Each structure stands twice: as structure tokens, then as C-alpha cells.
Amino acid sequence: MDTMSVNKFRDNLKSVVEQVISRHEPLKVTRRAGEAFVVISADDWEREQETLHVLQSKELMQQISASLESHSRGDGYQPTDEQMDEITGI
């Protein structure tokens, strides 16, 4: 994660925000007193929240684990060609 002073952030606000959004990389902004804050795009923040939700859900993590096990054994769900066309939009 890149770091920038609050003064430089303020002086270059528009371009810095555009960079954070387009690169999907958060930016740590530091203040003179040592305090800091992070700038992140709304889409990236929402994605992080969704990930945290999944990681904190015992039930979802068990479903993922079971799916990985069946996949590694090769006996997981196999969609038909028609279903794959629908999924991929072909």
C-alpha cells in the first residue's frame, strides 16, 4: 500500500482519488501528528465487506470446504453443455 502525506493528498486530491479508483489499490494518508487514514474505492470497500462476511460465516466456510473436497476428488457438480452456454453467455 502506498503512503502519502495529508498535504500532498490535499494538493493532488482529484488525481489521487482517480488513481485509487482505477488501480483498485488503497492509499494510506498520514498526518503530521502520526495519525493516518486509508482511502479506498467504494467498490473495493464493498468487496472487502463481502469477503469478511463469508470468512466470518461458519456455514459458508463449511460449504466452501465441502466444495473444494468434492472438486479435488473429481465428483463435484458437472453442468451440461447447455447450462455452461447459459452461464458463460454463449
LINCORMO-V382951 format. One record per helix or strand. SS is the DSSP state (a for helix, b for strand). FROM is the first residue (numbers start at 0). TO is the last residue. Records with the same first field share a line. If there is no record, write none. Layout:
SS = FROM-TO + FROM-TO
//
This chain:
b = 1-4 + 26-29 + 35-38
a = 5-10 + 12-22 + 41-55 + 57-72 + 80-87
//
